[in-house]
Structures are given as C-alpha cells and as structure tokens.
Amino acid sequence: MPRCDVLIRDAMVLDGSGADAFRADVAISGDRIVAVGQLREYAAAQVVRAEGRALAPGFIDTHTHDDASVVRAPEMLPKLSQGVTTVVVGNCGISAAPARLHHGLPDPMNLLGERDAFRYPTFASYVEAVTAAQPAVNVAALVGHTTLRNNHMNSLDRAATAEQIGSMRAELRDALQQGALGLSTGLAYLSAFSAPPGEVASLVELLAGTGAIYATHLRNEAASVLPAMQEALGAARQCGVPVVISHLKCAGIDNWGRSGEVLALFESAAQTQEAGCDCYPYAASSSTLDLRQVDDRVKITVTWSAPHPEVAGRTIAEIAQVWNLPQLEAAKKIQPAGAIYHSMSEEDVRAILKHPRTMIGSDGLPNDPRPHPRLWGTFPRVLGRYARDLKLFSLAEAVHKMTGLPAKRFGLSRRGRLLEGFYADLVLFDAEAIRDTATFEDPIRPAEGILSVWVNGKLSYHGKTETRTRAGRFLPRGSS
C-alpha cells in the first residue's frame, strides 16, 4: 500500500493551467506532490477530507513590497490568509538589496521601511537574511533600478554618468549570479524619472540570455501611458528580454475609458515579444503622496503624514477645507505622506483584469499604518467578486492568473501547477464562501473562505490562523 505524509481526499482540483476543475485526491510526501488522481489505495499520516472544496496551487503574488516584511514579520499573515504561498519582491525600482544608504532615504524607497530596512549591501546578504528568517512564504526577488541609482549617485534628479551606469551594471550582474529574478524600474517616480531610456537599456541588456525578466512601473500611467508602454516594450524587445508591465492601469479621470487602446498596444507587442502584465482588483492605487497626482476631482485619502500624523484617514479635500487652503497647498504641507488615490475607472480595471495575459499582483504596502485593502484582500476578491459573482472569467481562469501564468512568466520552476513532482504549495478554499473582507475604512481584515494553506508540503495556515510552521524558501532564478 503506497504511503504519503498528507492525503487530501475528494478535492475539486484546479490545477493552475486554466483547465476545468476535476475531482481527485492529492498525495504529498516531503515538499512535493507525489500523486494526483483516485488514490483509494493510499494511506497517509494525515488525511484531509476536502469534501469537494476547491484545491489549487498556492497563489503567487507577482507584485509586492514585502522585501523587509519577509524578514521582520516572517509569519506573513496578510499573504498566507489569502492563500498566497510565494511573493515577488523588489518591484517598482525599489528593493531592499543590494542597498547602501550614503545619504537620505529617497521617495519611494521609504515605502519599504526606515533606513534599517536597507541593511543588505549585497544581494547575497539579503538571500542569507531571508533564509535565516525562514518566512512562511517563498520569496523571489527583483533588483530595483532606483536602489542601484541611490547606491552610486548623490542626486537622483539627473541621468547617471557612464561611470555610474558601469557601477550599476556590475552590481546587477552580481545579483543575477546570486539568483535575482531580474530588474525592476519605477520610472514614474522623481527618483528615477530623469533616467533616460539609454540608462535603462544599459541595465536591461544584461538580462538577455539569462532567463531574467524586466518588470516596470511605467514612466507614465496617465495621459502619456501609450508612449510609456512603447518605451518599456521597445527596451525589452531591443535587448531580447521578457517584460512585465506592473499594475497596468489608466490613471486619472481624463484617461478613463482608454483601456481598449492600452490593451490593443499591449496585445500587438505580445505577438512578437514576451510580454506580460499584472493588475490588482481595485479602482484605487496607493503610494507616497505625489503632488503631480493631486486633482480636486479625485478622492485622495491620506494614510500617514510625517509632519501631521493627525490627518491620517482623512481626505485631502477635508484637510484643505479645515485649513482653508487649496488642496495642492494642503498636500504640500503634509508631505512626506502616504495616500490612496481613487483615480481609476472600474470598467477599465475589469477590462485589464480580464485580459488573458494579466496576472494578479497585490501591490500591497505592509509598512503603511492604514494600508490599501489590497494588502489583505486581493486574491479572494478576484476569486469571489470578479470570478464567482461578476463572472468576469471562470474560477479556473482566475486561478491560472494567480498560479500557472506567473510561475511560467517569472520562471519559477515546479511552482504554480498542481501536478505530480511539483512543490506542494497548495490552498484549499470554499469557492462559494471566499470573499475579501478588508475595506478602505477597515483594511486589516483577513479573508473568508480560505481553509488551509500548505507551503512546501507543510500546513502553514488553517482555521483562520497561522500554524507557526514556517516553511518558505528563497527561490533563486531558475531553481528547481
């Protein structure tokens, strides 16, 4: 009689491919799935009776800012409670490694934490720290362009010199050798906006032939979104490198309804080059407070303010009214600060979410004291609201966007599929009950309907709480 460590009986299996669900048993031994099918002859140390509930590969959060959290708060409850078993860190040009702060902490690097979050002068030292912390989820990491700039430049409001680009290239090359997934940029931020396309291309070209990826927060997500997309797609195509456009959107009221144009350009490019994108299921973004985005027509909620902490939770409009100031002047007065911008159209969000090349990324900010609800709610919201309730796509397609598609796009070997021989990153959930409960008013709330989560074969979340077994690993590029 075959034996295994864990046997999940009578599950409705969504294997991550996008194919229809099927009824099956799943056997786990050690950190691997060892059999999928009608396993009546199997015996196990632990038997889990799924009773027809959905069993899927663990979700892969393609866009996070969890760089420091996986070390400082390795329980990773905001992610485990959603069924997330792998996080991709180092997005938007900001990464905790390789980082050396010679002067101040520029925006938006402060999204990752205070100065002590940047204590990894080499990528290898970050890998060591993650391994020592043993977080509850797997971690794969990009290297941030802004972080590299800050290592070698004393002023970020200009282009790097040839010598500085050479130093950044050497550091990126080392990180790639140490397992980095690739490079990310955050060209919309003032700390990188002055970097010309040539500076970016000089770094992107190092990724060619390595299996690494270029992920980019576009230079513009509003009126100039199409030229910004063309810049990103062109750099990747020129260098022969796969590209992922981060949190693809049409930002700003004047750009509502442009998702058709955006997706047409994206799909056209994807016919001749490897291109993907990620998206979160909300019509509001969140970052540091950017004066360029202050618009009296847009609801902007302050999540924190260094000089005026008392205004957290209030809108710019409310603050401006109390202070008898124009909204822009009030925004200047509370900087540095964090903000949630209700600046997108729900119709555009749905169109981008629905596109078959779109992956799911939360873009959550774990250091924000009043975070956007996407930190706790992204994945159940896609499964419950958009797949089950609105029928924007099937449950199988929703799971594919969170599992098989990102695993393939980021080269996460033997992850993202529920197949024999793959790692046992699994989530058992109630497809009828799953829903996000985090709201803009009350954002720190775990989802409903997530029953159990296994990471590398270990039960890590069950009964709405972590099990205190942390089995996550650092995932070097191309590892198996």
N, C-alpha and C positions, 0 to 999 in steps of 0.2 A: 504493500500500500504506500503510494507516494506521500511524503510528509512535507510540510512547509511551516513557516513561522506564523503567518497570518493568512486566513482564508476568508475572503469576502464573498458570501453566498447570495445569489439571486439579485444581482445588481442590474440596473439599466445602464449599460456601458455606452458612454460617449467617448470614442477612442482618440479624439483630437484631430481627426482627419477631415471632419465636416460631414462624414457619412452618417446615415441614420443610426440611432441607438439600437442596441440589441441586448437581449437578456443573457447574462453569463455570470460565472463565478470567476474570481481573480485570486491567484495564489502568489504570496510574497515570501521570499526567503532572503534573509540579509537585507541588502539595499535594492534588490531587483524584483521585478515581476517575473515569475518563473512559469506561469501558465495562465491562459485565458480560455474559458470555454465551459462546458458542462463537466465539472470536476467532482463527480459524485464519489470517486474512489479516493479522493484526497483526505488526509487528516491533518490537523493543524493544532499548534499550541494555543492559538486564539482564533475563534470563529466569530465573524461579524455578520449578522443577518441584515442584509440591506433591504429586503422586502420590497424590491422593485424601485428603490430610490436611485437617483442618478449618481453614477460614479464616473469621474473624469480625471484626466491628468491634472496635476496641480497647476494652478494658474501662474502665468509668467507676467509679472508687471514690467512692461518694457520701458517705462519712463518713470523713474523715481529720483528722489533726492535723499535717499536713505544712507548716503555714504558714511556719515558718522553714527547714525542710529543703529546700524547693524553691530557696531562695537559697543556703544554706550547703553543701548536698550535692546540687547540681543534676543529678548523674548519676542519682539516684533509682532505684538498683538494686533496692531492696526492691519497688518497684512495677513497673518495667519487666520484671523477671524473672517476674512473674505475668501479663504481658500487659496491664497497666494503662497506658493512654495519657492519661487525664485524672483529676485529683484535685480533689475539692471540699474546700476548707479552711475554717477559721473555724467549726467545729462546736462544739456543747455550750456556747455562750455565750462561748467564748474565741477570740479572733482576734488575730493579730499587728498588725492595723491596723483602725481608727485608734486608736493607743495612746500614752498618755503616763503614765509611772510617776512620780507625785509622792511616793510613799512606798514601802512594801514591795511585794512581788510575791505577791498572794494566791493561795491554792489555789482552783481548779486551773489558773490561768494558768501556773503553773510547769511544767505538762506540755509546754508549747511550748518551754521552754528557760529560761535565766537572763535577767537584766534586759536584756542586749544583744539579745535576740530581739525586744524591743519598741521598735524604733527607727524606727517609721513613724508619725509623728504624724497623717498624713492617709492616707486610703485611696489617693489618687493616688500618694503616695510609695511605698507598697507595690507598686502596679502597676509603677511605674518600676523598682523593685528586681528584681522578677520578670523583667521584660523584659530588663534588663541581664544578669541571671544566665543567661538562656535555659536553663531546666531541660529535662531530657529528656522531660518530660511536660507536657501542658497543665494550666493552673491556673485554676480558677474559685473565687471566694471569697465567703463569707458574712461578715457583721459580727456580732461577739459582743456580746450584751447585757451580760455581766459585764465585758467590756473597756470598754464605754461607761460602765457604772456606776463603774468604777475611775478613769476619766478625770475624773469630776465629783463623786465622793463621797469623803470621808476615812474613812468607816466603812461597810462593806458589810452590816452585820448589822441593817439597818433599811430601811424604804421610802425611796425617793427623794422629795425635795420637788418641788413643782410647777416650781420654777425649774430644778432639776436634770434633771427629765424634759424640760423645754423645751430644755435644752442638749444632751441625748442625742438628741432628735428632730432638732435642727439638724445634728448630726454624722452621724446616719444618713441624713438627706436628701442631704447632700453625697456620702456614699459611694454611695448609689443612683445619683446622677447620674454618678458616676465608674465605674460598671459593676458594683457589688456585686450578687450573686445575690439577696440578701435578708438576713434577720435570723435569728440562732440564739439560743436560750436554753439555759441549763444550770441549771434551777430546783431540781434535787436538791442542788446544792452550796450550802454555807453562804454563799458569797459572793453568791448570788442568791436563796436560799430565802426571804428576808424581803421580796422584791419582791412586792407584792400583784398580783392579776390586772389591776387597773386600770393599774398601771405598765407591764405587758407590753402590754396592749391599746393604750396610747397610742403605743407604737412600732409594733406590728403594723399599725395602721390606716394608717401612712404607705406601706405596701407596696401598698395597694389600687390597682388600675388601672395598675400599673407593670410587671406581668409578674414581679415579685419573689415570693419564697417565704418562708414561715415554717417553720424547722426547729427542733425542740425536743427536748432531753433532758428528759423529763417530771419534774415535781416529785417524783414517787414511782414507782418501778418494782416495788414490793413489795406490801404489804398494801393500800395506797391507790392502786394502779395505775389502777383504773377512774375514780375521781374526778379523778385527774391527767389522764387521757386526755380526760375530759369538759371539763376546764378548757382544755386545748390546742385541742381541736376547736371548742369554743364561741368562743374568742377569734378563731380563724381564720374561722369562719362569720360571726360578728358583723361582721367587717371585710371580708368578701368576698375572702379571701386563701387561696391554696393552702397546705396544711400537710403537712409530713413529720415523722412521729414517729421520732426517732432510736433506733437499736438497740433496737427493740421487744422486750420480754422479760418474763418472770415471775421476778423475782429473789427469792431466799430460799427455803429448804426449805419453809416454811409456805405458799408460793404455788405450789408445783409442781402441775401439772395444771390451771392456770387459763387456759391459752392459748385454750381454747374461748370463755370469757367475753370475754377481751380481743379476740379476733378478731371475735366477734359484734358488739361495740360498734363496733369499727373499721369493719367492713363496713356496718353500718347507717348510720353517719355518711357513708361514702363514696358512698352513694346520692344524697345531697343536697348534697354539697360536694366540692371537690377535695382528696383526702386520700391520702397515701402513707406508706410506712414503709420503713426499712432494717433489716437484720439481718446479723450475722456468724455463720459456721457453727461455733460452739464453745459449749459449755455452761459457759463461764467468762468473766468480764469482767475488766477491768483498768483501774486508775486510780490516783490517790493513795490512801493508806491512810485510810479513813474509819472512825472509831470506831463509828459507828452501824451499820456492816455487820459488825462483829466478832461472830461467833457460834461458839461452841465446836463446833458440829456441822458447820461449813463449813471445808474446807481453804482456807487463805489463805496464799499464798506471797509473801514479801517480795522485791521486785525491786531495791530500793535503799533506803537509810536514810541520812539526813544525819548524825545523831549516832552511828550504829552501822553503818558500811558493811560490817563483817564479817558481818552477818547476812543479807546478800543471798543469795537462793537457798534460804533455809530457811523453813519454815512458822512461823506464829505459835505453833502448838502446840509445835513443837520448841523455839523460843526461850523460851517460857514455862516449859517443863519444865526447861531448863538453868538458867534464872534463878530457878526456884522461885517463880513469880508466876502469878496468874490471867492468862488470855490477854488480857483487856482491859487489864490493867495493863502487860503486856509491850508491847502495841500502843502505848500512850501513850508508853512510854519510847523507842520507836524513831522516833517522828514528828519531823519530816516524813519520809515514806517513800512508796514505791510498792508496789502489791500486785496480785496476781491472785487473784480470788475464784471458787472452783469452786462457784457457788451456784445454778446453773440445772439444770433437767431436760432431758435430751437429747430427750425426747418433745415438750416444749414448743418447743424450738429447731426441731425438724423441722416442727412444725405451722406455726410462724410463717414459716420459710423457704419452705414450700410455698405459702403464700397468694399468689394471682396478683398482688396489688398490692405485694408485698415486693421491694425492690431489695437489692442486695448492697453493703455498706459494711464496710470492714475495721476501722475504729476503732483502727488501729494507732498505737503511740506510739513514734515514731522516736528520741526522746531517752532512752528507757528503756534502761539498760545491759543488762538481761535482759528483753527485750520479750516480751509475749504472742506466741505463734507466728502469730497472725493478721496481724502486720505483713508477714510474708513468705509466708504460705500461704493466705490467704482464698480467692482466686479459683480456683486449681487445686483446692482442697479441695471447693468447690461442684461443679466440673465432674467431678472424679474420684470422690470419696467419695459425694456426695449424688445426682448425676445418673447417672453410669455404674454405680457399684457398688450403691447402695441403691435406685436407680430412684425416688427421691422425686419427680422430674419429668424430663422429657425433656432431652436436651442442648440442643435448640433453645430450650426454655423457660428453661433455666439461662442461656444466652447473652442472651436477652431481658432477664432480670433485671439483667444487667450492662451493657447497651448501649442498646437502643431504649427501654426503660422509663425509666431515669434521664435519658436525653437529653431525652425528652418532659417528664418531671416537672420538670426544672430549666431547661428552655428553652434547651438547648444546641443551637443551630441547626446543621443539617447535620452533626451528630455522632451516633454511636450506631447508624447503619444502614450496611449495605454496599450502596450504591446509586450509580448514576451521578450525578455532580455533588456528592456528599458528600466531606468531607475524608477523605484516605487515612490514617486511624488504623486500623491493621489488626493482627491477631495470627494467626499460623499455628501451630497446635498439633496434637499427636498425641492424638486423643481416646481411644485405647486406653492410652496411656502416661502421660497427665497425672495428676499427683498432687502433693500437698503433702508436703514432707519436714521442714519445721520442726516441732519438738515443744516441749513445755513445758520439757523438760530441755535441749534444744539448739535454741533458737528462731531462730538466724540462719543459715538454710539456704535456698537458692533451690529452687524447684520443679523437678520433672521434667516434660518433655513440651512446654515452650514452645520453639518452634523459631526463630521470627523475629517481630519487632515493628517496625512502621512507625509513625512519628508525623509527621503532616502530610507524608506521602509519602517520608520519609527512613528508611532502615533504621537502627534505633536499638538493637536487641538481636538478637544472632544467635550461635548456638553457645555458649550459656550465659554470654555476656558482653556488655557494652555495646559499641557500635561507636565510641564517642567522638563520634558525631554527635548533638548535642542540638538537637532541632527543636520543642520545646514552646513554647507561647504562652500569654499570659494571655488568658482568654476573658471579655470583658465580657458582662454580661447582655444577651441579645437580639442578640448579634453574629452575623453570617453570613459 
